[in-house]
Amino acid sequence: KGEYLHHKTIRAAQGIKIAAPDLDGALPGSSLLVAGPDDDIDELKREVMSDLHSIIEDVDRSGRGVYVQSSTLGSLEALLSFLKKSEIPVFNINIGPVYRKDVMKASVMLEQAPEFAVILAFDVRVTPEAQLEADELGVKIFSANIIYHLFDQFTAYMQDMRARMLEEAKNAVVFPAQLKILDGMVFNMRDPIIVGVEIVKGILKTGTPLCVPLEGGEIISIGTVSSIEENRKSVDEA
């Protein structure tokens, strides 16, 4: 990239290199203030941190949401503002490349809210170790350099997640039905039990658990409906 040039003065929008101790704790995009001989250092620190505090206010206090990673403080603020308008909760934030530790933090959502076990990485690098850890744990990482592209990826993921959750819930729902075994319609009394029935009440579906009520309130479970035939045709419900 060539050698650095030394200047007596610098105008706005000019890139510079700062050589100083403890820069590991500096946040890209945060304000840079010059302390004069009469300035209060603690006051200047509070002024610099005020930007970060305003951003932290957008983090969901319920501890439920996505994990957001960005390259600078300014881009993080823009992304959080966009997510807030889109009603997407954020439970934690960070600046810089996505590391394995970030995936570990995001993985806590796997138990609390699996649909939010997601890292939205805006204009940052995802390390191979982080991607490997995410694949093993089941954490999704979406990466883009444009906010709208990141939003589109996450929206498509949420739509797919909701569809799968709806399908799982549908399969878990039991539709009650009252059946009456027809006379002379017991074709097999052992696994599998095959009988002809009349549906007295409700809807019978494949997967519905079957039980027989006895006198005295006792209930005997006999299995689940594996298949249904009506007029010699296989159907999913009757």
Secondary structure in CASP SS format (residue, H / E / C, confidence):
PFRMAT SS
TARGET T0000
AUTHOR 0000-0000-0000
METHOD secondary structure of the structure
MODEL  1
K C 1.00
G C 1.00
E C 1.00
Y C 1.00
L C 1.00
H C 1.00
H C 1.00
K C 1.00
T C 1.00
I C 1.00
R C 1.00
A C 1.00
A C 1.00
Q C 1.00
G C 1.00
I C 1.00
K C 1.00
I C 1.00
A C 1.00
A C 1.00
P C 1.00
D C 1.00
L H 1.00
D H 1.00
G H 1.00
A C 1.00
L C 1.00
P C 1.00
G C 1.00
S C 1.00
S C 1.00
L C 1.00
L C 1.00
V C 1.00
A C 1.00
G C 1.00
P C 1.00
D C 1.00
D C 1.00
D C 1.00
I H 1.00
D H 1.00
E H 1.00
L H 1.00
K H 1.00
R H 1.00
E H 1.00
V H 1.00
M H 1.00
S H 1.00
D H 1.00
L H 1.00
H H 1.00
S H 1.00
I H 1.00
I H 1.00
E C 1.00
D C 1.00
V C 1.00
D C 1.00
R C 1.00
S C 1.00
G C 1.00
R C 1.00
G C 1.00
V E 1.00
Y E 1.00
V E 1.00
Q E 1.00
S E 1.00
S C 1.00
T C 1.00
L H 1.00
G H 1.00
S H 1.00
L H 1.00
E H 1.00
A H 1.00
L H 1.00
L H 1.00
S H 1.00
F H 1.00
L H 1.00
K H 1.00
K H 1.00
S C 1.00
E C 1.00
I C 1.00
P C 1.00
V E 1.00
F E 1.00
N E 1.00
I E 1.00
N E 1.00
I E 1.00
G C 1.00
P C 1.00
V E 1.00
Y C 1.00
R H 1.00
K H 1.00
D H 1.00
V H 1.00
M H 1.00
K H 1.00
A H 1.00
S C 1.00
V C 1.00
M H 1.00
L H 1.00
E H 1.00
Q H 1.00
A C 1.00
P H 1.00
E H 1.00
F H 1.00
A C 1.00
V E 1.00
I E 1.00
L E 1.00
A E 1.00
F E 1.00
D C 1.00
V C 1.00
R C 1.00
V E 1.00
T C 1.00
P H 1.00
E H 1.00
A H 1.00
Q H 1.00
L H 1.00
E H 1.00
A H 1.00
D H 1.00
E H 1.00
L H 1.00
G C 1.00
V C 1.00
K E 1.00
I E 1.00
F E 1.00
S E 1.00
A E 1.00
N C 1.00
I C 1.00
I H 1.00
Y H 1.00
H H 1.00
L H 1.00
F H 1.00
D H 1.00
Q H 1.00
F H 1.00
T H 1.00
A H 1.00
Y H 1.00
M H 1.00
Q H 1.00
D H 1.00
M H 1.00
R H 1.00
A H 1.00
R H 1.00
M H 1.00
L H 1.00
E H 1.00
E H 1.00
A H 1.00
K H 1.00
N H 1.00
A H 1.00
V C 1.00
V C 1.00
F C 1.00
P C 1.00
A E 1.00
Q E 1.00
L E 1.00
K E 1.00
I E 1.00
L E 1.00
D E 1.00
G E 1.00
M E 1.00
V E 1.00
F E 1.00
N E 1.00
M C 1.00
R C 1.00
D C 1.00
P C 1.00
I C 1.00
I E 1.00
V E 1.00
G E 1.00
V E 1.00
E E 1.00
I E 1.00
V E 1.00
K E 1.00
G E 1.00
I C 1.00
L C 1.00
K E 1.00
T C 1.00
G C 1.00
T C 1.00
P E 1.00
L E 1.00
C E 1.00
V E 1.00
P E 1.00
L C 1.00
E C 1.00
G C 1.00
G C 1.00
E C 1.00
I E 1.00
I E 1.00
S E 1.00
I E 1.00
G E 1.00
T E 1.00
V C 1.00
S C 1.00
S C 1.00
I E 1.00
E E 1.00
E E 1.00
N C 1.00
R C 1.00
K E 1.00
S E 1.00
V E 1.00
D C 1.00
E E 1.00
A C 1.00
END
